Amino acid sequence: MKIYTNIILLTLVVWLVFSCNKEQKNEQPMQPHNNKTAKHILGNPNYLAISYGGYRKNTRDIQPTQEEIKEDLRIMAAMGIGMLRTYNVHYPHASNILKAIRELKEEDSGFEMYVMLGAWIDCENAWTSEPNHEAENLEANTKEIENAVALANQYPDIVKILAVGNEAMVHWASSYFVQPAIILKWVNHLQELKKSNILPSDLWITSSDNFASWGGGDKAYHKEDLVKLIKAVDYVSMHTYAYHDTHYTPDYWVNDTTQYDTDLQKVEAAMLRAKKYAMSQYQGVKSYLDSLNIDKPIHIGESGWASVSNGFYGKDGSRATDEYKAALYYKHIRDWTNEAGMSCFFFEAFNENWKDARNPLGSENHFGLFTIDGKAKYALWDLVDHGVFNGLTRNGNPITKTYDGNKEKLMKDVLVPKTKAEIVIK
């Protein structure tokens, strides 16, 4: 009996020592397990999606600081954003975003933000005078994929989607596009890593590309490798830009023959046509998938509307560009996708002036819902009124309204789209 008593006492001592050591090791709270997956997040209006780049300068050589990224994350979280999209993992910005999210989660256990991480894909000799679209830049692409895999494993509680390429198959990306076979190769590689438990099994894999690249337009894209790709991805991430098509395919945009009482009615009718145009591109992709008997989720990987343009979309162009039209488009696209149970990674959260560094008034610099110095554009004025951004700053500036909140002043920049007789294709 004494022997059994000693054994029990020894067992208790060992258990107490183990418990104390374990408690000491766990003095720093561990990251809480998060079981939300892309399947739960995508299409959920409680986790609005957006494209995010935090660059403040006209070059990506100057990276945003961690505190600057945290400023942006707090702002986006306040407006209901729960999923970010970024790409180019060879820049520190992508990993810094993930680090900033983790630090904010450690500071506040209630903070939630997830990421769709994109790996950039180039063809052989991309960005030269002789790009080879039949082959890939194997060295650069391999490095991108390896970096994306490493980050997905380092931040499994945050990275919920990996995207192979950004508009990497669409033919107008003439400097770098690749054939679907290249994207398919890398998607299959990532799916195999999931099966081998090298990547989380619930991580979703896709490619983020133009609607036409997914078979929703020109039949030139309808290739066997595209069909294989659609079957291989976990969902289709398609881009739709009614904004750009106000210039390139303007028939939908120009003033129709309906008689309106006011110019404002003409503008609002044009923006409803823009919404329907985006919906038609989505329907094109869905119809193609239906024709293949493939049932696959479709979400909007990019869609947006610029507020400034001195080019194709401004005063002497399609007259598509101003904050009022951008706000209407934002409302329309959110209403449509939320009601349809889709996510839309709206392009984009903040202006980034590196995108057209030589032309400050170029439209690519002005797709943000916020200006670089932290002013909320008209689409978000109501959130400012409701105090959503109270106490938050960007670059040290409180979040205020563009145009000093003067709508009458803003409306002076709103132009009515041209009629068919007036439009000139440049």
N, C-alpha and C positions, 0 to 999 in steps of 0.2 A: 504493500500500500504506500509505503514511504517512497519507493522508487517512482510510482505513478505520480505522487504529489510533486516530486522534484521535477519530473518531466513537464508537468503542467506549469509549474512556476517558471521553468526555463523557457517554455513556449511563450508565456506572457511577457517575459523580459525581452525576448527577441522581437515580439510584436510591437512592444512599446518603443524600442530603439528604432525599428523600421518606420513606425508612424512618426516619430520625432524627426528623423532624417528626411522623410517625405515632406513633412510640413515645412522644414527649413528650405528645401529645394523649391517649394511652391510659394515662397514669400512673394515673388513677382507673379501676379495673376496671369494665367495662361489665356491665350486667345480663346474666346468662347466658340464652341463648335457651331458652325452655321450650316444648316441643312437645306437652305434655299438654293435652288438650281435655276438655270436658264428657263427650264420648263415652267417654273413657278413665277418667274419675274417677267419674262417677255409677254406682252399683251395685258399685263396687269397695270391699270391706270394709277395704282398707288406707287408705282415705280416708273415714272416718266423717264424716257430715254433722251439722250442728247449727245451730240458730237462735241468733244472738248479738246481745245489746245490753249494752254495758258501763256503763250508767248506775248510779251509786251513790246518787244523791239522788232525792227524790220529785218532781223536775221535770226535763224535758229541756232546760230553759234552762241548767242546769249540766252542761256537757259533760265527759266523762271526758278526762283528760290523755293525752298520747301514751304516757307511761310506764305509766299505768294500763292502757291498751289492750294494751301490750306484755306486761304481767304476765299478762293474760287469755289472750293468744295463746300464751304459753309454757305455761300450764296446759293449755289445750285441746290443743296439739300433743303434750304429754306423755301424754295419754289417748287418742291415736290419731285426733284430729279432723284432717281434711285439707280440709274444705270448710265455709265459713260461709255463712249466709244473713242478709242484713240488708235494710232497706228505708227509705223516706223519705230520699232523697238530698238533699233541700233542707236537712237538718240536717248540720252539719259531721261528725257521727259517722261516716257512711259513708266519706267521703273520708279521715278520720283513720285508720280501720281499714286502708284500702289503703296509706296512707303508712307506718303502723307495720309492716305486713307487709313492705313493700319494705325498710325499714330493717333489719328482722331478717334478711332474706335477704342484705343487704349485710354484716351482721355475721357470718353463718354461711351459707355456700353450701349447706349441707345442709338448711336450714330450708325447709319447704314448707307453704303454706297458700293455698287458692283461695277465691273469693267468688262467690256468687250475689247479684247486686245488684238490688234491687227499686225500681221507680218507683211511687210512690203515685198512685192514680187516684181522683178524686172526681167525683160528679155535680154538675150546676149547683145552686147554693144548698145545697151540702152543709153539714151541721152546723147547719142552721137549722130553723125549724118548717115550712118549705115546700120540701123538697128536690125537685128535678125529675129523676127517674130516667131520663127519656128524652133528656136532654142532659148534656153534660159541663162541668166547670169548665175551659174551654179554656185560659185563661191559665196556671193553676197546673199543669195536666197537661202542657202543652207545655214548661214550665220543667223539670218533673221528668224528662221524657224527654230533653231536651237535656242536663241535668246527667248523667244516666245514660250517655248516649252519650259525653260528654266524659271521664268517668271510665273507661269501658271502653277508650277509645283511649289514655288516659294510663297505664293499668295493664293492658295486654293479657296480660301474663304472669301476672296474678292474677285478673282478672275473666273468668270462663268462661261465665257465664249472666246474661242480663238478664231480669227478670220484670216484666211489665206489670201492675201492680196487686197488692194483697194483700187477698184476700177481697173483691174489688171487684164481683163479680157476684152474690153470694149475697144472697137477699132479706131475710134477717134483719139484714143490715148496713143498716138502714133509714135511717141518717143520711147515707149517701153512695153506695150501690151504683149501678152503671150497667148498661146493657144490654150483651150480648155484642158488639154492633156497635161500641161504643166501644173495647173491648179489641182487637177484630179490626183496627180502623183503625190502632192504634198498633203492633200486632204486624206488620202488613203494612209499615208505615213502616220498622220496624227491619230487617225482612227485605230490603227494598229497599236500605237502607244497606249491608247486607252484599254484595248483588249489585254495588253500585257501588263496592265497596272502601273505603267510608267507615267501615265497621266490619269487624273481622276476620271472614273468611268462616267460620271454625270456631266462632264465638261462638254459643251456643245461646240461642234466644228462647222464652219461655214466659209463662204467667200463673199465679200461685200462688193457688189458690182452693179453696173447700170442695168436697167430693166431689159434692154435689148440683149445684153449678154446672157440673160437667163431665158432667152427664147421668146420674149414678149413683144418683139418687133420684127425686124428684118429676118427673113428666113435664112439668110447667109450664116446666121449663128446656129442654125438647127443642125448640129453635128452629133455623131455618135458619142464622142467624148463628153459633150455637154449633158447628154442623157445620163451617162455614167456618173457624171459629177453631181447632178441633181439627186440621183439615188444615194450617193455617198455622203452628202452633207446632212447634218441634223435638221437644218432649216435653210430656207432661201432668204438671203439678205439683199434686197433690191433697192437701187437708187432711182429716184424720179425727180426731175428738175423742170417743172413747168416754167420756172423763171427763165432758164436759159433758152427754152423753146419759144419764148415770146419773140426771139430773134430768129432762131434756126428753123422753126416750123410755126410761123406766126398765124396761120389760118384760124387756129382756135382762139387767138388772143385779140385780134383786131375787132373793132367795134362791129357788132352784128347789126342787123336791119331793124331790130326792135326799137321802138320809139320810147325814149325815157324823158321824164320831165326835168331832170337835173343832171349835171355832170357827175355829182356824187353817185347817183344811181347807176350811171355808166361804169364808174370805177368799181362799184360793188358787184355789178353783174359780171365784169371782167374777172374779178377774183373768184366768183363762184364757178366761172368757166375753168379757171386755173385748178380749182379743187377737183372738178370733174375730169379734167385732163390727167391729173395725177392718178385718180381712181381708175381711169381707162388704161393707164400703163400697168398698174397693178393687175387689172383684169386680164391684160394681155399675157402676163406671166402665168397667172392662174389657169387661163384657158390652155396655154401650152402644156402645163403640168397635167391638166385634166385629159388632154389628148394623148398623153403618155400613160394614163392610168396611174399616176403617181400622186399620192396623198401626202403632202409635205407642208409644214407650216411656212408661211411667208410673212416676213416683217420688213419694214422700211428701214434700210441701213443708212440712208441719207435723203433728206429733202429740206430745202430752205429757200429763203427769199432775201436778197440783198437790199439795203436801204440807201445805198449811194452807188452811182455809176457815172463815169464820164465816157463810157464806151457804148457798146451795142444796146444797152438797156436803159440809157438815160434820156435826156431831153430830145436829142435828135435821132434817137434810136427807137426802141419799142415803147418807151415811156412806162416801163414796168416798175421803176425803182423809186421808192420813197418809204418812209416809216409807216404810213397808213396802210399801204398795200401789203407790206411785210407783216403787219399786225393781223390783217384780215387772213392772210395765208396761214399764219401760225395758228390762229383760232380754228380755221377750217380743217387743217391737217390734224390737229389734236382731236377735234370733235369726231372726225371720220374714223381715225385709227382707234381711239378709245372705244367708240361704239362698236367697232368691228372686232375688238379684242386683239388688236395688233399693237406692236411697239413701233414708234417712229423715232429714230435717232436724229432729232431735228438738227439741222446744220445752221448755226452752231451756237454755242453759249456766248462766247466773247469774240469781238473783232480781233483779227490777227493781221497785222500789217506786213508780215514777212511774205505773205502769199503773192503780193504784187508790189515788191519793195520799191521799184522804180516809178510806180504810179500810185501815189497816195489815195487818189480818188477812184482807183480801179475797184470794180465790184467785188472781187475776191477778198478784198480787205474788209468788207462791210456786211458780212452775213451774220454777225453776232446779234444776240438779243441785248447785249450790253456793249457799250463802247469800251475802248481800252482803259479809259480813266474811271470806269465804273458807273457811267450813266445808263439807266434803264431806258431802252427804246420804247416806243409807244405800245408795243405788244404787252409790256409789263407794267405800264403806268398804274393799272388797278392794284397790282401787288404792292407797289410803293404806297398807294393811298391806304391800303389795309395794314400797313406797318410790317409787312412780311420781312423786310430787310433792315428793320430797326436794329441799330448796334453793329451792323456788318459794314465792312469797308472793302474797297479795292484800291490798291496802291495808296492806302491811307485815306482815301476819299470816301465819305458816306455815299450810299446809293441814292442818287437823286434822279429826276427825270430829264431826258433830253428836251431841248427847246424851252428849258426852264418851266416845263409843265404847261406851256401855252399852246393849246391845241389849235387855236386860230392861226398862230404863226406856223405851226407844223403843216396845216392844210394848204398853205400857200405854195408848198413844194409838191403838192399832189397834182399830177397831170393826167388828163384823160387819154387812154390809148388811142392810137391813130385809127382812122378808118382804112379800109382796103385801098381806097384811092390815094391815101396819103403815104402809106408805108413804102419804104425804100429798103430793099435788101442790100446790105453792104457786103 
